[in-house]
Amino acid sequence: MYYYKLHISKEKEGGYTVSVPALPGCITYGQDWDEAVTMAKEAISLYVEELRERGETLPEDSNTTEYSLIVEGE
């Protein structure tokens, strides 16, 4: 089992863009939150399948911690 963090950004035009930091270039989109997550699962599966076919090491995120920080501006 592999773990991947998703960065999900709400788009001004609507919908959500999802990127997977551990998998460079693994980016997808969904019209709503659920579709975005579903599309991310599919994109990750395809990305991992391609890495396996090439015999490359599979990266994963289980040993990373994510932290959000709010910084006050002017």
CNS distance restraints for C-alpha pairs under 8 A (distance, minus, plus):
assign (resid   2 and name CA) (resid  60 and name CA) 5.77 0.50 0.50
assign (resid   2 and name CA) (resid  61 and name CA) 7.57 0.50 0.50
assign (resid   2 and name CA) (resid  62 and name CA) 7.42 0.50 0.50
assign (resid   3 and name CA) (resid  60 and name CA) 5.51 0.50 0.50
assign (resid   3 and name CA) (resid  61 and name CA) 5.28 0.50 0.50
assign (resid   3 and name CA) (resid  62 and name CA) 5.45 0.50 0.50
assign (resid   4 and name CA) (resid  20 and name CA) 6.83 0.50 0.50
assign (resid   4 and name CA) (resid  22 and name CA) 6.88 0.50 0.50
assign (resid   4 and name CA) (resid  60 and name CA) 5.82 0.50 0.50
assign (resid   4 and name CA) (resid  61 and name CA) 5.05 0.50 0.50
assign (resid   4 and name CA) (resid  62 and name CA) 7.28 0.50 0.50
assign (resid   5 and name CA) (resid  20 and name CA) 6.16 0.50 0.50
assign (resid   5 and name CA) (resid  21 and name CA) 7.07 0.50 0.50
assign (resid   5 and name CA) (resid  22 and name CA) 7.61 0.50 0.50
assign (resid   5 and name CA) (resid  61 and name CA) 6.47 0.50 0.50
assign (resid   6 and name CA) (resid  18 and name CA) 6.39 0.50 0.50
assign (resid   6 and name CA) (resid  19 and name CA) 5.84 0.50 0.50
assign (resid   6 and name CA) (resid  20 and name CA) 4.99 0.50 0.50
assign (resid   6 and name CA) (resid  21 and name CA) 7.17 0.50 0.50
assign (resid   6 and name CA) (resid  40 and name CA) 7.93 0.50 0.50
assign (resid   7 and name CA) (resid  18 and name CA) 5.53 0.50 0.50
assign (resid   7 and name CA) (resid  19 and name CA) 5.23 0.50 0.50
assign (resid   7 and name CA) (resid  20 and name CA) 6.32 0.50 0.50
assign (resid   7 and name CA) (resid  21 and name CA) 7.49 0.50 0.50
assign (resid   8 and name CA) (resid  16 and name CA) 6.37 0.50 0.50
assign (resid   8 and name CA) (resid  17 and name CA) 5.72 0.50 0.50
assign (resid   8 and name CA) (resid  18 and name CA) 4.52 0.50 0.50
assign (resid   8 and name CA) (resid  19 and name CA) 6.69 0.50 0.50
assign (resid   9 and name CA) (resid  16 and name CA) 5.44 0.50 0.50
assign (resid   9 and name CA) (resid  17 and name CA) 5.26 0.50 0.50
assign (resid   9 and name CA) (resid  18 and name CA) 6.44 0.50 0.50
assign (resid  10 and name CA) (resid  14 and name CA) 6.91 0.50 0.50
assign (resid  10 and name CA) (resid  15 and name CA) 6.07 0.50 0.50
assign (resid  10 and name CA) (resid  16 and name CA) 4.52 0.50 0.50
assign (resid  10 and name CA) (resid  17 and name CA) 6.56 0.50 0.50
assign (resid  11 and name CA) (resid  15 and name CA) 5.63 0.50 0.50
assign (resid  11 and name CA) (resid  16 and name CA) 5.55 0.50 0.50
assign (resid  11 and name CA) (resid  17 and name CA) 6.90 0.50 0.50
assign (resid  14 and name CA) (resid  31 and name CA) 6.94 0.50 0.50
assign (resid  15 and name CA) (resid  29 and name CA) 7.19 0.50 0.50
assign (resid  15 and name CA) (resid  30 and name CA) 5.65 0.50 0.50
assign (resid  15 and name CA) (resid  31 and name CA) 4.11 0.50 0.50
assign (resid  15 and name CA) (resid  32 and name CA) 5.23 0.50 0.50
assign (resid  15 and name CA) (resid  33 and name CA) 7.51 0.50 0.50
assign (resid  15 and name CA) (resid  36 and name CA) 7.96 0.50 0.50
assign (resid  16 and name CA) (resid  29 and name CA) 5.59 0.50 0.50
assign (resid  16 and name CA) (resid  30 and name CA) 5.35 0.50 0.50
assign (resid  16 and name CA) (resid  31 and name CA) 6.30 0.50 0.50
assign (resid  16 and name CA) (resid  32 and name CA) 6.34 0.50 0.50
assign (resid  16 and name CA) (resid  33 and name CA) 6.61 0.50 0.50
assign (resid  16 and name CA) (resid  36 and name CA) 6.13 0.50 0.50
assign (resid  17 and name CA) (resid  27 and name CA) 7.20 0.50 0.50
assign (resid  17 and name CA) (resid  28 and name CA) 5.85 0.50 0.50
assign (resid  17 and name CA) (resid  29 and name CA) 4.41 0.50 0.50
assign (resid  17 and name CA) (resid  30 and name CA) 6.63 0.50 0.50
assign (resid  17 and name CA) (resid  36 and name CA) 7.00 0.50 0.50
assign (resid  18 and name CA) (resid  27 and name CA) 5.56 0.50 0.50
assign (resid  18 and name CA) (resid  28 and name CA) 5.23 0.50 0.50
assign (resid  18 and name CA) (resid  29 and name CA) 5.85 0.50 0.50
assign (resid  18 and name CA) (resid  36 and name CA) 6.60 0.50 0.50
assign (resid  18 and name CA) (resid  37 and name CA) 7.70 0.50 0.50
assign (resid  18 and name CA) (resid  40 and name CA) 6.61 0.50 0.50
assign (resid  19 and name CA) (resid  25 and name CA) 7.69 0.50 0.50
assign (resid  19 and name CA) (resid  26 and name CA) 5.83 0.50 0.50
assign (resid  19 and name CA) (resid  27 and name CA) 4.35 0.50 0.50
assign (resid  19 and name CA) (resid  28 and name CA) 6.55 0.50 0.50
assign (resid  19 and name CA) (resid  40 and name CA) 7.78 0.50 0.50
assign (resid  20 and name CA) (resid  24 and name CA) 7.04 0.50 0.50
assign (resid  20 and name CA) (resid  25 and name CA) 7.83 0.50 0.50
assign (resid  20 and name CA) (resid  26 and name CA) 5.65 0.50 0.50
assign (resid  20 and name CA) (resid  27 and name CA) 6.57 0.50 0.50
assign (resid  21 and name CA) (resid  26 and name CA) 7.80 0.50 0.50
assign (resid  22 and name CA) (resid  59 and name CA) 6.36 0.50 0.50
assign (resid  22 and name CA) (resid  60 and name CA) 6.32 0.50 0.50
assign (resid  22 and name CA) (resid  61 and name CA) 6.62 0.50 0.50
assign (resid  23 and name CA) (resid  47 and name CA) 7.73 0.50 0.50
assign (resid  23 and name CA) (resid  59 and name CA) 7.23 0.50 0.50
assign (resid  26 and name CA) (resid  43 and name CA) 6.67 0.50 0.50
assign (resid  26 and name CA) (resid  44 and name CA) 7.06 0.50 0.50
assign (resid  26 and name CA) (resid  47 and name CA) 7.19 0.50 0.50
assign (resid  27 and name CA) (resid  40 and name CA) 7.54 0.50 0.50
assign (resid  27 and name CA) (resid  43 and name CA) 7.48 0.50 0.50
assign (resid  28 and name CA) (resid  36 and name CA) 7.25 0.50 0.50
assign (resid  28 and name CA) (resid  39 and name CA) 6.42 0.50 0.50
assign (resid  28 and name CA) (resid  40 and name CA) 6.15 0.50 0.50
assign (resid  28 and name CA) (resid  43 and name CA) 6.99 0.50 0.50
assign (resid  29 and name CA) (resid  35 and name CA) 7.93 0.50 0.50
assign (resid  29 and name CA) (resid  36 and name CA) 5.45 0.50 0.50
assign (resid  29 and name CA) (resid  39 and name CA) 6.79 0.50 0.50
assign (resid  29 and name CA) (resid  40 and name CA) 7.80 0.50 0.50
assign (resid  30 and name CA) (resid  34 and name CA) 7.62 0.50 0.50
assign (resid  30 and name CA) (resid  35 and name CA) 4.81 0.50 0.50
assign (resid  30 and name CA) (resid  36 and name CA) 3.80 0.50 0.50
assign (resid  30 and name CA) (resid  37 and name CA) 7.56 0.50 0.50
assign (resid  30 and name CA) (resid  39 and name CA) 6.65 0.50 0.50
assign (resid  31 and name CA) (resid  35 and name CA) 6.26 0.50 0.50
assign (resid  31 and name CA) (resid  36 and name CA) 6.78 0.50 0.50
assign (resid  32 and name CA) (resid  36 and name CA) 6.10 0.50 0.50
assign (resid  33 and name CA) (resid  37 and name CA) 6.33 0.50 0.50
assign (resid  34 and name CA) (resid  38 and name CA) 6.16 0.50 0.50
assign (resid  35 and name CA) (resid  39 and name CA) 5.96 0.50 0.50
assign (resid  36 and name CA) (resid  40 and name CA) 6.11 0.50 0.50
assign (resid  37 and name CA) (resid  41 and name CA) 6.29 0.50 0.50
assign (resid  38 and name CA) (resid  42 and name CA) 6.45 0.50 0.50
assign (resid  39 and name CA) (resid  43 and name CA) 6.09 0.50 0.50
assign (resid  40 and name CA) (resid  44 and name CA) 6.01 0.50 0.50
assign (resid  41 and name CA) (resid  45 and name CA) 6.17 0.50 0.50
assign (resid  42 and name CA) (resid  46 and name CA) 6.28 0.50 0.50
assign (resid  43 and name CA) (resid  47 and name CA) 6.07 0.50 0.50
assign (resid  44 and name CA) (resid  48 and name CA) 6.01 0.50 0.50
assign (resid  45 and name CA) (resid  49 and name CA) 6.03 0.50 0.50
assign (resid  46 and name CA) (resid  50 and name CA) 6.21 0.50 0.50
assign (resid  47 and name CA) (resid  51 and name CA) 6.38 0.50 0.50
assign (resid  48 and name CA) (resid  52 and name CA) 6.19 0.50 0.50
assign (resid  48 and name CA) (resid  58 and name CA) 6.81 0.50 0.50
assign (resid  49 and name CA) (resid  53 and name CA) 6.23 0.50 0.50
assign (resid  50 and name CA) (resid  54 and name CA) 6.37 0.50 0.50
assign (resid  51 and name CA) (resid  55 and name CA) 6.19 0.50 0.50
assign (resid  51 and name CA) (resid  56 and name CA) 5.15 0.50 0.50
assign (resid  51 and name CA) (resid  57 and name CA) 7.07 0.50 0.50
assign (resid  51 and name CA) (resid  58 and name CA) 6.74 0.50 0.50
assign (resid  52 and name CA) (resid  56 and name CA) 5.88 0.50 0.50
assign (resid  52 and name CA) (resid  57 and name CA) 7.51 0.50 0.50
assign (resid  52 and name CA) (resid  58 and name CA) 7.48 0.50 0.50
